[in-house]
Amino acid sequence: MIERLCAKGLIERRTNPKDRRAKVLALTPEGAERIAHIRPIVEEMQRNLLVGLDEEEKREFIRLATKVAVAGNDRTRAPLRMPPEKPADKTGTD
């Protein structure tokens, strides 16, 4: 998958400056543009899929779905390494 994303110019591999044996993946400007284009579509799909839930139930659904995904992550051939979580938005507008 990484090879395909690199070939499409959506990500690039860089040498890790702290460990020259390791590679770091970075989003390219074109990759960032694609994400910006896709994000509103995904958000609309989520609203449509979760239409019967109130806001608290939607948050709980996402929390539980994330928990399931994270619990099985280490069982995959290529586990996803998540970046550290950002502090929660205190304004209530996620």
Buried (B, 14 or more C-beta within 10 A) or exposed (E): EEEEBBEEEBBBEEEEEEEEEEEEEEBBEEBEEBEEEEEEEEEEEEEEEBEEEEEEEBEEBBEEEEEEEEEEEEEEEEEEEEEEEEEEEEEEEE
